[in-house]
Amino acid sequence: MGKPKYGASNNESVMRFCSFGGCTGFHVELRMPRYVRFGEMATLKCDYNVPPDLLHKVEWLRQGKKIFQYINGRTPPYRNYSIAGAQLDWTHSNSKQIVLRNLEFTASGVYSCEVTTDHPIYTKPSDDQELTIMQSQLEDPNITFQKPVYTVGEMLEVNCTSGIAKPTPDVTWLLNGKQVDDSAIRTFPEQRPSQVTVQLSFEVKEEHRDQLELTCLATIPGFMGHHARHSQYADHRMATVSVEVIEAQKIVETSTLPPVSSASARCELQLILAALPLFALQWCWQH
């Protein structure tokens, strides 16, 4: 074996990484996208800091099972295992990365990579990374409610139905630009596969007369906060409506007569009752 990289001896290279039964300077990380659209490709990069002269093998795994293996010094160095829902691009796969093309939903799952050193043999895995093959929504969410005008004090119930997507989008309500509390939200069972309806219910208040704007976000993944950019989502759709709010109707007075004192009212009532027999007697004489 020739001299190791950077001019160090093989033993010095080993000691740099492995001592006392462990390799403390050993770094392994899997870099890959979290979401990939159906039919597209993904690159899974295994980033590690092992010098070539100490490298024995690199393996990529899905759900704990090998899907690709590179062994240093073997001809050919690659070994391909079955990959459900994907095709391996041999041209662009090597000791540092694998490329999966024509991804289908069955390729979703948990992936990792493992790097093994030679003399001493030591294997270090990366952290698990999740991959989801997705289908984006083809339309904006649909907002429906009972009437265009509401009165202060009324209960407003409004529904938002996402577009069809896989996985099912997450629906978030914003009221005048602020996320609504979960206590005002009700999620209905999916009426169609990969589609969801979420209802917002709240009392219309006086403050809403100035502005009542309702926004429905249908996103993959779920709401990431007000400062998140659209590009940070794998799928982002939204719809906004403005609702007119009017003041509650005042109670109309049943009489336009000026108010009278209680004593005066009782006196007038007594006079009317006293006069009724006379009016009745007079009517009988005339008829």
JORA-V744570 format. One record per pair of residues at least 24 apart in sequence whose C-alpha atoms are under 7 Angstrom apart, sorted by the first residue. I is the first residue (numbers start at 1). J is the second residue. If there is no record, write none. Layout:
# JORA-V744570
i=I j=J
i=I j=J
This chain:
# JORA-V744570
i=4 j=53
i=26 j=50
i=28 j=124
i=28 j=125
i=28 j=126
i=29 j=126
i=29 j=127
i=30 j=112
i=30 j=113
i=30 j=126
i=33 j=131
i=34 j=130
i=34 j=131
i=34 j=132
i=35 j=131
i=35 j=132
i=35 j=133
i=35 j=134
i=35 j=234
i=36 j=132
i=36 j=133
i=36 j=134
i=37 j=133
i=37 j=134
i=37 j=135
i=38 j=103
i=38 j=104
i=38 j=105
i=38 j=133
i=38 j=134
i=38 j=135
i=39 j=102
i=39 j=103
i=39 j=104
i=40 j=101
i=40 j=102
i=40 j=103
i=41 j=100
i=41 j=101
i=41 j=102
i=41 j=103
i=42 j=99
i=42 j=100
i=42 j=101
i=43 j=97
i=43 j=98
i=43 j=99
i=43 j=100
i=44 j=97
i=44 j=98
i=44 j=99
i=45 j=96
i=45 j=97
i=45 j=98
i=46 j=96
i=46 j=97
i=46 j=113
i=47 j=96
i=54 j=117
i=54 j=118
i=55 j=116
i=55 j=117
i=55 j=118
i=56 j=116
i=56 j=117
i=56 j=118
i=57 j=115
i=57 j=116
i=58 j=95
i=58 j=114
i=58 j=115
i=58 j=116
i=59 j=113
i=59 j=114
i=59 j=115
i=60 j=112
i=60 j=113
i=60 j=114
i=61 j=111
i=61 j=112
i=61 j=113
i=62 j=109
i=62 j=110
i=62 j=111
i=62 j=112
i=63 j=109
i=63 j=110
i=63 j=111
i=70 j=95
i=104 j=133
i=105 j=133
i=107 j=133
i=108 j=132
i=108 j=133
i=134 j=166
i=134 j=167
i=135 j=165
i=135 j=166
i=136 j=165
i=136 j=166
i=136 j=235
i=137 j=163
i=137 j=164
i=137 j=165
i=138 j=163
i=139 j=163
i=140 j=237
i=140 j=238
i=140 j=239
i=141 j=218
i=141 j=237
i=141 j=238
i=141 j=239
i=148 j=243
i=148 j=244
i=149 j=243
i=149 j=244
i=149 j=245
i=150 j=244
i=150 j=245
i=150 j=246
i=151 j=245
i=151 j=246
i=151 j=247
i=151 j=248
i=152 j=204
i=152 j=205
i=152 j=206
i=152 j=245
i=152 j=246
i=152 j=247
i=152 j=248
i=153 j=203
i=153 j=204
i=153 j=205
i=154 j=203
i=154 j=204
i=155 j=201
i=155 j=202
i=155 j=203
i=155 j=204
i=156 j=201
i=156 j=202
i=156 j=203
i=156 j=204
i=157 j=199
i=157 j=200
i=157 j=201
i=157 j=202
i=158 j=199
i=158 j=200
i=158 j=201
i=159 j=197
i=159 j=198
i=159 j=199
i=159 j=200
i=160 j=197
i=160 j=198
i=160 j=199
i=160 j=216
i=161 j=196
i=161 j=197
i=161 j=198
i=162 j=195
i=162 j=196
i=162 j=197
i=162 j=218
i=163 j=195
i=164 j=194
i=164 j=195
i=165 j=194
i=165 j=195
i=166 j=194
i=167 j=194
i=168 j=194
i=168 j=195
i=169 j=218
i=169 j=219
i=169 j=220
i=170 j=218
i=170 j=219
i=170 j=220
i=170 j=221
i=170 j=222
i=171 j=198
i=171 j=216
i=171 j=217
i=171 j=218
i=171 j=219
i=172 j=216
i=172 j=217
i=172 j=218
i=172 j=223
i=173 j=215
i=173 j=216
i=173 j=217
i=174 j=214
i=174 j=215
i=174 j=216
i=175 j=213
i=175 j=214
i=175 j=215
i=176 j=212
i=176 j=213
i=176 j=214
i=208 j=245
i=209 j=245
i=209 j=246
i=212 j=242
i=212 j=243
i=213 j=240
i=213 j=241
i=213 j=242
i=213 j=243
i=214 j=240
i=214 j=241
i=214 j=242
i=215 j=239
i=215 j=240
i=215 j=241
i=216 j=240
